[in-house]
């Protein structure tokens, strides 16, 4: 399963990318996360269906110092194009 996610709210300057990276490692999924110039965070993930579902459930909550106000998911076909999860700049 694969997905592209755009997350809005207080998601920059609160460790959101590193929270996301740790979460992805805990769920054994691959992909990337990056801050957008709009103040949002973009995430793209691939992995087992149940792992991605668990990851998304926790990602919607976010880190303790952040606040997620909007969470948009675009489902994509699994392509296996990522070997690990990383922060992009």
N, C-alpha and C positions, 0 to 999 in steps of 0.2 A: 504494500500500500504506500502511496506517496501523497504529499500535500504541500501546498504553499499557503502560508499563513501571514496575515498582516495584523499586527497587534497595536492598538492605540491606547492612550492613557498616559499615566506617569510611568513610562517604560524606558526612558533614557536617563542616565546618571544615577541609576539605582542598582546597578549590577545585573540587569536583565539578561544581557548576552551570556554572562558567565553562569547565571542560574540556569539558562536554557541549555548551555553546554553540559553542565553537570547532570541535568535531567535527561538529556539525550544519551549520555554515557550510562546512566542508571537503567535506562530502558533498552539499551543496545540498539539504537537506531543511528542512521547516518544522515548527513546533510550539512546545513550551515545556518548561521544567524548573522544579521547585520543591522546596524542602525540606518535609518533612512533620513534624508534631509528634512522630511516633513515632521520629524519627531516621533514617527512610528518605528516599529521593529518588524523586519521581514524574516521569516523562517521558512526553510524548505527541508523536508524530511522524507526519508524512505525507510521502510522496515516492515517487520511482521505486523499484521493487522492489529492484534491485541496490544503489541508494544506501542504502536503509534497512537492507538486509542488512549492508553494509559498516560502517555506523554502529553497528549493534547488536554486531557482532563486536568493534569497538574499545571500545565502551562497557562491555562485560563485563569488560574489563581495568581500566578506570578510570585516574585520574591516579596518578602515582608515589607520592604520599603517602597515597593511599587504599587501600582493600581491599574488593572486592566479594565478599560471602559468599552472597548470594541474588539471583537475577535472575528476576523473573516477567514474562512477556509475555502480554498479552491482544491478539490480533489484532482489528482493527476494519475496517469498510469505509472505503475512501478517500472523503472528503467534500470535500476541497479547501477547508477552512475556515480555514487559516492562510496568511498571506502571507509570514511570516518566522519565525525562531526567536528566542525570548526567554526571559529568566528571569522567573518569576512569584514574587511574594512573598505 
